[in-house]
């Protein structure tokens, strides 16, 4: 694993590609190329849009892990170690907690921002809602992303990416 980590020296973006909808990946991939930022996408399958950019740019890298519970999450955490100040994107609150504890800023797919200071509160809400679902008190209905939600993500992503890049140059 150490040899693998050397290859990823200085990535500034870590993407949980399993949970990242295609419209959001398009926003991320465009920024990767435009802003010249090294990015690692991790999933349990190859994603054609990421592979296409990877072929033309050394900035984007698709890491495919074996299928299995938390295999992509574990790889993201391993690759993110030592990259304090970087940005990650995931909708998985448990993974967000793990990444934030490493000093990364984590953005969810709706534009929410999580850091060491605030992720525990979000994790607590997630755990409570999970308990309510287990008791059939609450049913979660995930609806498709609207154009407004995609725009909220794009705005938050641009803002947080700008912060990451400013920290890198300071």
N, C-alpha and C positions, 0 to 999 in steps of 0.2 A: 504494500500500500504506500510506503514512503516514496517509491519511484513514481507512482501515480500522482502523489501530491506535488512532487517537483514540477511535473508537467503543468500543473494548474497554478504556478506562481502568479500571484496578483490578479486572479479573477475578481471582479468587483460585483458581479451579479450571479446569483445562484437561483435557478428556477426549478421548482417542483413541477416538472412538465406533465406528470400524470394528472395533476389537478388544475392545470392552466388551460382554460378554453382557447380554442384556435384564434378568435379575434384578439385576445389579449397577447397571445404569442406573436401575432403579426405586429402589434405595437412594440413589443419588446425587441423583436428581430430588426425592425426598422431603426430603432434607437441604437442597437448594438453596432450596426454598420455606420450610421450617421455620426454617432458620438465616439466611435472607435474604442469600445469597451469590451474587455474579455468577459465572456459569459459561459456558464456551464448549465446545460439543461439535463436533468436526470429523469428517466422514466423507465418503466419495465417493457417498453416497446420503442422502436424507432419511429420518430415523427417526421414525415416527409418535408414539412415546411422548414423544420430546423436543419435537416440533412441538406436541403437545397442551399441554404445560406452557408452551412458548414463547408460545402464544396467550394464555394467562391471566396470564403473569408476565414482566416485562422482565428477570428474573434469569437465565433460561436462554436461550441462543442457539444455534441449529443453523446451522453453517457447512457448506455442501455444496461440495466441491471437485470438479474434473474427475477422472475415473477415471485411474489411472496409478500406477506405482511411486512410492511415497513422497510423493504429492501431499498427502495428509492430514497426513503427518508433517512435511513442509516448512511447511505452513500453521500447524500447532501451534507449531513452533519460532519462526516469525516472530511469531505472536501472543504467545508467552510471553516474548519478548525484553523486558527491562526490568521483569519481574515476579518478581524474586528474592524467595524466601520463599513463593511460591505453591505450590499442590499440583497435580500432574498424575496422571492414571490412564492406564496403558497396559500391555499385556502384551508389547510390542515392546521388547526389551532395547537394541537400537541406538537407538531413539527415547528410551528412558529415559536413556541415556548423554548424548544431545544435550541433553535437558531439564535433567538434573542439572548439566551443565556451565554452564548459565545460572543456576544457583542455586535451582532448583526442587527440592522433594522429590517423588519419584515413587513411586507405589504401583502394584504389579502386581495382576492379577486374583485372586491367591491371598493377598493381604495382605502381600507382601514390600515393604519400604521401601528405596528407593535414593536416595542423596545423592552429591554430588561425591566424598565420602570412600570410598564402598563400591561404586559402580556399576562401576568398572573390573574388579573381581574377578568380578562377575556376568557382565560382557561377555566376559571371558576364558573362563569356564566355558561360556558359550553358543557361543563360537567353537570350543572344543575339541569340544563335542558335535556341532556342525555338521560338523567334519572327520571325526569317527567315523561319522556318518551317511553322508557322502559315500563313505566306504570300506566301507560296508555292515557295519560292526562293531556299530553300535548302531541300533536302530529305535525312534523315539519314538512312544509311544502316548498321545495326548491323550484323556483320558476326560472325560465330562461332569462339570460341577461338582456336587459333592454339597452337601447342606444344610450340612454342617460347613464346607466351603470357603467357601460364601456367608457364613456367620456369621463366619469368620476375616476375610474381606474387610470385612464390615460393621464389625467391631470395630476393625480397623486404620484404616479410612476415618474413623470417628468420632474416633479418637485423633489422627490426623494433621490432620484438619480443625480440631479444637479447637486444636492447636498453631498452625496457620496463622492462625486468628482471634485467638488471644492475641497473636501477634507483631504483627498489624495494629493492635491497640489499644495496644500498648506504645509 
